[in-house]
Amino acid sequence: MNKINPKKLLNSKWTAVKPVNKEKHFIIVAVEYDGNASVLECVIEAVISKRQRSFEWRDLNDKAVWLSGWT
């Protein structure tokens, strides 16, 4: 399990274990918080294509899907 601090999500780098559309490396480009510093929305961007999508940040905890950093 990846340890993730919601306050440090912005600009964090991630590697997809199984790339889709040749997109392997990603960066968190936007995070929206509520009044209690809980994450409401997270936007992840593929480094190579710049394609963005909303993303459930808790999915990053699964090491079978995501690795912290760019490997």
Backbone as XML, in Angstrom:
<?xml version="1.0"?>
<chain id="A" units="angstrom">
  <residue number="1" name="MET">
    <atom name="N" x="0.846" y="-1.181" z="0.000"/>
    <atom name="CA" x="0.000" y="0.000" z="0.000"/>
    <atom name="C" x="0.889" y="1.242" z="0.000"/>
  </residue>
  <residue number="2" name="ASN">
    <atom name="N" x="0.605" y="2.173" z="-0.927"/>
    <atom name="CA" x="1.293" y="3.460" z="-0.972"/>
    <atom name="C" x="0.751" y="4.354" z="0.132"/>
  </residue>
  <residue number="3" name="LYS">
    <atom name="N" x="1.632" y="5.024" z="0.862"/>
    <atom name="CA" x="1.183" y="5.985" z="1.859"/>
    <atom name="C" x="1.041" y="7.333" z="1.180"/>
  </residue>
  <residue number="4" name="ILE">
    <atom name="N" x="-0.133" y="7.933" z="1.304"/>
    <atom name="CA" x="-0.412" y="9.184" z="0.627"/>
    <atom name="C" x="-0.923" y="10.204" z="1.639"/>
  </residue>
  <residue number="5" name="ASN">
    <atom name="N" x="-0.296" y="11.360" z="1.642"/>
    <atom name="CA" x="-0.770" y="12.480" z="2.438"/>
    <atom name="C" x="-1.599" y="13.367" z="1.515"/>
  </residue>
  <residue number="6" name="PRO">
    <atom name="N" x="-2.902" y="13.524" z="1.757"/>
    <atom name="CA" x="-3.747" y="14.320" z="0.868"/>
    <atom name="C" x="-3.246" y="15.749" z="0.674"/>
  </residue>
  <residue number="7" name="LYS">
    <atom name="N" x="-2.556" y="16.298" z="1.668"/>
    <atom name="CA" x="-2.052" y="17.666" z="1.570"/>
    <atom name="C" x="-0.861" y="17.775" z="0.623"/>
  </residue>
  <residue number="8" name="LYS">
    <atom name="N" x="-0.227" y="16.647" z="0.297"/>
    <atom name="CA" x="0.939" y="16.659" z="-0.579"/>
    <atom name="C" x="0.658" y="16.038" z="-1.949"/>
  </residue>
  <residue number="9" name="LEU">
    <atom name="N" x="-0.616" y="15.913" z="-2.305"/>
    <atom name="CA" x="-0.993" y="15.320" z="-3.589"/>
    <atom name="C" x="-0.591" y="16.177" z="-4.784"/>
  </residue>
  <residue number="10" name="LEU">
    <atom name="N" x="-0.812" y="17.478" z="-4.688"/>
    <atom name="CA" x="-0.563" y="18.369" z="-5.811"/>
    <atom name="C" x="0.883" y="18.264" z="-6.285"/>
  </residue>
  <residue number="11" name="ASN">
    <atom name="N" x="1.049" y="18.073" z="-7.580"/>
    <atom name="CA" x="2.358" y="17.925" z="-8.251"/>
    <atom name="C" x="3.088" y="16.632" z="-7.916"/>
  </residue>
  <residue number="12" name="SER">
    <atom name="N" x="2.416" y="15.692" z="-7.265"/>
    <atom name="CA" x="3.066" y="14.400" z="-7.011"/>
    <atom name="C" x="3.090" y="13.587" z="-8.305"/>
  </residue>
  <residue number="13" name="LYS">
    <atom name="N" x="4.102" y="12.740" z="-8.429"/>
    <atom name="CA" x="4.327" y="11.969" z="-9.652"/>
    <atom name="C" x="3.986" y="10.506" z="-9.414"/>
  </residue>
  <residue number="14" name="TRP">
    <atom name="N" x="3.397" y="9.866" z="-10.444"/>
    <atom name="CA" x="2.948" y="8.483" z="-10.341"/>
    <atom name="C" x="3.235" y="7.726" z="-11.622"/>
  </residue>
  <residue number="15" name="THR">
    <atom name="N" x="3.467" y="6.423" z="-11.476"/>
    <atom name="CA" x="3.692" y="5.542" z="-12.611"/>
    <atom name="C" x="2.608" y="4.470" z="-12.619"/>
  </residue>
  <residue number="16" name="ALA">
    <atom name="N" x="1.959" y="4.306" z="-13.765"/>
    <atom name="CA" x="0.960" y="3.255" z="-13.921"/>
    <atom name="C" x="1.681" y="1.927" z="-14.115"/>
  </residue>
  <residue number="17" name="VAL">
    <atom name="N" x="1.294" y="0.903" z="-13.366"/>
    <atom name="CA" x="1.912" y="-0.418" z="-13.493"/>
    <atom name="C" x="1.598" y="-1.017" z="-14.861"/>
  </residue>
  <residue number="18" name="LYS">
    <atom name="N" x="0.360" y="-0.840" z="-15.320"/>
    <atom name="CA" x="-0.054" y="-1.332" z="-16.639"/>
    <atom name="C" x="-0.471" y="-0.132" z="-17.481"/>
  </residue>
  <residue number="19" name="PRO">
    <atom name="N" x="0.443" y="0.406" z="-18.294"/>
    <atom name="CA" x="0.120" y="1.584" z="-19.102"/>
    <atom name="C" x="-1.035" y="1.335" z="-20.070"/>
  </residue>
  <residue number="20" name="VAL">
    <atom name="N" x="-1.826" y="2.379" z="-20.286"/>
    <atom name="CA" x="-2.929" y="2.352" z="-21.245"/>
    <atom name="C" x="-2.655" y="3.459" z="-22.251"/>
  </residue>
  <residue number="21" name="ASN">
    <atom name="N" x="-2.799" y="3.170" z="-23.534"/>
    <atom name="CA" x="-2.518" y="4.132" z="-24.605"/>
    <atom name="C" x="-1.100" y="4.689" z="-24.514"/>
  </residue>
  <residue number="22" name="LYS">
    <atom name="N" x="-0.178" y="3.863" z="-24.118"/>
    <atom name="CA" x="1.236" y="4.232" z="-23.964"/>
    <atom name="C" x="1.458" y="5.326" z="-22.928"/>
  </residue>
  <residue number="23" name="GLU">
    <atom name="N" x="0.474" y="5.532" z="-22.051"/>
    <atom name="CA" x="0.595" y="6.516" z="-20.979"/>
    <atom name="C" x="0.996" y="5.789" z="-19.701"/>
  </residue>
  <residue number="24" name="LYS">
    <atom name="N" x="2.186" y="6.102" z="-19.248"/>
    <atom name="CA" x="2.732" y="5.426" z="-18.085"/>
    <atom name="C" x="2.989" y="6.391" z="-16.924"/>
  </residue>
  <residue number="25" name="HIS">
    <atom name="N" x="3.471" y="7.589" z="-17.235"/>
    <atom name="CA" x="3.824" y="8.558" z="-16.210"/>
    <atom name="C" x="2.767" y="9.647" z="-16.092"/>
  </residue>
  <residue number="26" name="PHE">
    <atom name="N" x="2.422" y="9.960" z="-14.854"/>
    <atom name="CA" x="1.356" y="10.909" z="-14.568"/>
    <atom name="C" x="1.771" y="11.865" z="-13.462"/>
  </residue>
  <residue number="27" name="ILE">
    <atom name="N" x="1.099" y="13.011" z="-13.437"/>
    <atom name="CA" x="1.307" y="13.998" z="-12.387"/>
    <atom name="C" x="-0.058" y="14.525" z="-11.953"/>
  </residue>
  <residue number="28" name="ILE">
    <atom name="N" x="-0.212" y="14.778" z="-10.657"/>
    <atom name="CA" x="-1.443" y="15.352" z="-10.137"/>
    <atom name="C" x="-1.361" y="16.865" z="-10.367"/>
  </residue>
  <residue number="29" name="VAL">
    <atom name="N" x="-2.263" y="17.414" z="-11.183"/>
    <atom name="CA" x="-2.180" y="18.826" z="-11.562"/>
    <atom name="C" x="-3.197" y="19.713" z="-10.843"/>
  </residue>
  <residue number="30" name="ALA">
    <atom name="N" x="-4.200" y="19.128" z="-10.215"/>
    <atom name="CA" x="-5.191" y="19.929" z="-9.486"/>
    <atom name="C" x="-5.814" y="19.086" z="-8.385"/>
  </residue>
  <residue number="31" name="VAL">
    <atom name="N" x="-5.992" y="19.713" z="-7.240"/>
    <atom name="CA" x="-6.654" y="19.064" z="-6.108"/>
    <atom name="C" x="-7.602" y="20.086" z="-5.491"/>
  </residue>
  <residue number="32" name="GLU">
    <atom name="N" x="-8.842" y="19.680" z="-5.291"/>
    <atom name="CA" x="-9.828" y="20.549" z="-4.658"/>
    <atom name="C" x="-10.162" y="19.977" z="-3.284"/>
  </residue>
  <residue number="33" name="TYR">
    <atom name="N" x="-10.090" y="20.831" z="-2.264"/>
    <atom name="CA" x="-10.348" y="20.419" z="-0.890"/>
    <atom name="C" x="-11.644" y="21.050" z="-0.391"/>
  </residue>
  <residue number="34" name="ASP">
    <atom name="N" x="-12.272" y="20.392" z="0.590"/>
    <atom name="CA" x="-13.417" y="21.010" z="1.247"/>
    <atom name="C" x="-12.903" y="21.799" z="2.456"/>
  </residue>
  <residue number="35" name="GLY">
    <atom name="N" x="-13.782" y="22.293" z="3.280"/>
    <atom name="CA" x="-13.398" y="23.091" z="4.452"/>
    <atom name="C" x="-12.614" y="22.331" z="5.498"/>
  </residue>
  <residue number="36" name="ASN">
    <atom name="N" x="-12.697" y="21.004" z="5.481"/>
    <atom name="CA" x="-12.002" y="20.174" z="6.468"/>
    <atom name="C" x="-10.707" y="19.586" z="5.926"/>
  </residue>
  <residue number="37" name="ALA">
    <atom name="N" x="-10.218" y="20.107" z="4.809"/>
    <atom name="CA" x="-8.986" y="19.637" z="4.150"/>
    <atom name="C" x="-9.123" y="18.210" z="3.618"/>
  </residue>
  <residue number="38" name="SER">
    <atom name="N" x="-10.353" y="17.775" z="3.368"/>
    <atom name="CA" x="-10.579" y="16.488" z="2.719"/>
    <atom name="C" x="-10.617" y="16.714" z="1.209"/>
  </residue>
  <residue number="39" name="VAL">
    <atom name="N" x="-10.080" y="15.772" z="0.461"/>
    <atom name="CA" x="-10.019" y="15.913" z="-0.992"/>
    <atom name="C" x="-11.402" y="15.694" z="-1.590"/>
  </residue>
  <residue number="40" name="LEU">
    <atom name="N" x="-11.875" y="16.674" z="-2.370"/>
    <atom name="CA" x="-13.144" y="16.552" z="-3.080"/>
    <atom name="C" x="-12.920" y="16.030" z="-4.490"/>
  </residue>
  <residue number="41" name="GLU">
    <atom name="N" x="-11.924" y="16.582" z="-5.148"/>
    <atom name="CA" x="-11.642" y="16.190" z="-6.524"/>
    <atom name="C" x="-10.151" y="16.274" z="-6.782"/>
  </residue>
  <residue number="42" name="CYS">
    <atom name="N" x="-9.684" y="15.379" z="-7.644"/>
    <atom name="CA" x="-8.276" y="15.305" z="-7.995"/>
    <atom name="C" x="-8.193" y="15.138" z="-9.514"/>
  </residue>
  <residue number="43" name="VAL">
    <atom name="N" x="-7.282" y="15.880" z="-10.157"/>
    <atom name="CA" x="-7.104" y="15.778" z="-11.608"/>
    <atom name="C" x="-5.693" y="15.264" z="-11.879"/>
  </residue>
  <residue number="44" name="ILE">
    <atom name="N" x="-5.621" y="14.198" z="-12.660"/>
    <atom name="CA" x="-4.347" y="13.581" z="-13.002"/>
    <atom name="C" x="-4.093" y="13.811" z="-14.494"/>
  </residue>
  <residue number="45" name="GLU">
    <atom name="N" x="-2.820" y="14.054" z="-14.853"/>
    <atom name="CA" x="-2.466" y="14.351" z="-16.234"/>
    <atom name="C" x="-1.363" y="13.417" z="-16.705"/>
  </residue>
  <residue number="46" name="ALA">
    <atom name="N" x="-1.547" y="12.851" z="-17.895"/>
    <atom name="CA" x="-0.511" y="12.016" z="-18.506"/>
    <atom name="C" x="0.608" y="12.942" z="-18.990"/>
  </residue>
  <residue number="47" name="VAL">
    <atom name="N" x="1.837" y="12.614" z="-18.658"/>
    <atom name="CA" x="2.968" y="13.472" z="-18.994"/>
    <atom name="C" x="3.174" y="13.560" z="-20.498"/>
  </residue>
  <residue number="48" name="ILE">
    <atom name="N" x="3.064" y="12.459" z="-21.194"/>
    <atom name="CA" x="3.378" y="12.436" z="-22.627"/>
    <atom name="C" x="2.293" y="13.061" z="-23.492"/>
  </residue>
  <residue number="49" name="SER">
    <atom name="N" x="1.020" y="12.840" z="-23.165"/>
    <atom name="CA" x="-0.077" y="13.329" z="-24.007"/>
    <atom name="C" x="-0.769" y="14.566" z="-23.445"/>
  </residue>
  <residue number="50" name="LYS">
    <atom name="N" x="-0.505" y="14.878" z="-22.187"/>
    <atom name="CA" x="-1.147" y="16.007" z="-21.484"/>
    <atom name="C" x="-2.649" y="15.814" z="-21.315"/>
  </residue>
  <residue number="51" name="ARG">
    <atom name="N" x="-3.124" y="14.583" z="-21.516"/>
    <atom name="CA" x="-4.549" y="14.297" z="-21.330"/>
    <atom name="C" x="-4.859" y="14.294" z="-19.836"/>
  </residue>
  <residue number="52" name="GLN">
    <atom name="N" x="-5.925" y="14.988" z="-19.446"/>
    <atom name="CA" x="-6.317" y="15.091" z="-18.051"/>
    <atom name="C" x="-7.636" y="14.383" z="-17.810"/>
  </residue>
  <residue number="53" name="ARG">
    <atom name="N" x="-7.790" y="13.922" z="-16.568"/>
    <atom name="CA" x="-9.064" y="13.323" z="-16.174"/>
    <atom name="C" x="-9.224" y="13.435" z="-14.673"/>
  </residue>
  <residue number="54" name="SER">
    <atom name="N" x="-10.482" y="13.504" z="-14.234"/>
    <atom name="CA" x="-10.760" y="13.459" z="-12.803"/>
    <atom name="C" x="-10.409" y="12.079" z="-12.304"/>
  </residue>
  <residue number="55" name="PHE">
    <atom name="N" x="-10.031" y="12.011" z="-11.056"/>
    <atom name="CA" x="-9.450" y="10.785" z="-10.558"/>
    <atom name="C" x="-9.766" y="10.609" z="-9.087"/>
  </residue>
  <residue number="56" name="GLU">
    <atom name="N" x="-10.068" y="9.400" z="-8.681"/>
    <atom name="CA" x="-10.287" y="9.083" z="-7.267"/>
    <atom name="C" x="-8.908" y="8.869" z="-6.634"/>
  </residue>
  <residue number="57" name="TRP">
    <atom name="N" x="-8.451" y="9.821" z="-5.854"/>
    <atom name="CA" x="-7.085" y="9.798" z="-5.332"/>
    <atom name="C" x="-6.788" y="8.585" z="-4.461"/>
  </residue>
  <residue number="58" name="ARG">
    <atom name="N" x="-7.780" y="8.010" z="-3.845"/>
    <atom name="CA" x="-7.538" y="6.831" z="-2.987"/>
    <atom name="C" x="-7.111" y="5.602" z="-3.802"/>
  </residue>
  <residue number="59" name="ASP">
    <atom name="N" x="-7.383" y="5.622" z="-5.112"/>
    <atom name="CA" x="-6.934" y="4.525" z="-5.975"/>
    <atom name="C" x="-5.408" y="4.444" z="-6.029"/>
  </residue>
  <residue number="60" name="LEU">
    <atom name="N" x="-4.731" y="5.534" z="-5.711"/>
    <atom name="CA" x="-3.265" y="5.548" z="-5.719"/>
    <atom name="C" x="-2.670" y="4.649" z="-4.640"/>
  </residue>
  <residue number="61" name="ASN">
    <atom name="N" x="-3.480" y="4.246" z="-3.672"/>
    <atom name="CA" x="-3.002" y="3.362" z="-2.599"/>
    <atom name="C" x="-2.670" y="1.959" z="-3.088"/>
  </residue>
  <residue number="62" name="ASP">
    <atom name="N" x="-3.220" y="1.554" z="-4.216"/>
    <atom name="CA" x="-3.058" y="0.190" z="-4.723"/>
    <atom name="C" x="-1.750" y="0.055" z="-5.506"/>
  </residue>
  <residue number="63" name="LYS">
    <atom name="N" x="-0.747" y="-0.608" z="-4.908"/>
    <atom name="CA" x="0.555" y="-0.777" z="-5.554"/>
    <atom name="C" x="0.494" y="-1.691" z="-6.767"/>
  </residue>
  <residue number="64" name="ALA">
    <atom name="N" x="-0.579" y="-2.449" z="-6.918"/>
    <atom name="CA" x="-0.713" y="-3.290" z="-8.105"/>
    <atom name="C" x="-1.105" y="-2.452" z="-9.324"/>
  </residue>
  <residue number="65" name="VAL">
    <atom name="N" x="-1.537" y="-1.217" z="-9.086"/>
    <atom name="CA" x="-1.981" y="-0.329" z="-10.153"/>
    <atom name="C" x="-1.067" y="0.902" z="-10.298"/>
  </residue>
  <residue number="66" name="TRP">
    <atom name="N" x="-0.637" y="1.475" z="-9.178"/>
    <atom name="CA" x="0.150" y="2.702" z="-9.172"/>
    <atom name="C" x="1.409" y="2.572" z="-8.331"/>
  </residue>
  <residue number="67" name="LEU">
    <atom name="N" x="2.505" y="3.156" z="-8.828"/>
    <atom name="CA" x="3.753" y="3.246" z="-8.081"/>
    <atom name="C" x="4.066" y="4.723" z="-7.865"/>
  </residue>
  <residue number="68" name="SER">
    <atom name="N" x="4.515" y="5.056" z="-6.684"/>
    <atom name="CA" x="4.869" y="6.430" z="-6.382"/>
    <atom name="C" x="6.139" y="6.828" z="-7.127"/>
  </residue>
  <residue number="69" name="GLY">
    <atom name="N" x="6.148" y="8.023" z="-7.709"/>
    <atom name="CA" x="7.294" y="8.500" z="-8.453"/>
    <atom name="C" x="7.264" y="7.989" z="-9.892"/>
  </residue>
  <residue number="70" name="TRP">
    <atom name="N" x="8.300" y="8.333" z="-10.649"/>
    <atom name="CA" x="8.414" y="7.875" z="-12.030"/>
    <atom name="C" x="9.484" y="6.823" z="-12.096"/>
  </residue>
  <residue number="71" name="THR">
    <atom name="N" x="9.091" y="5.623" z="-12.476"/>
    <atom name="CA" x="10.061" y="4.527" z="-12.562"/>
    <atom name="C" x="10.208" y="4.049" z="-13.989"/>
  </residue>
</chain>
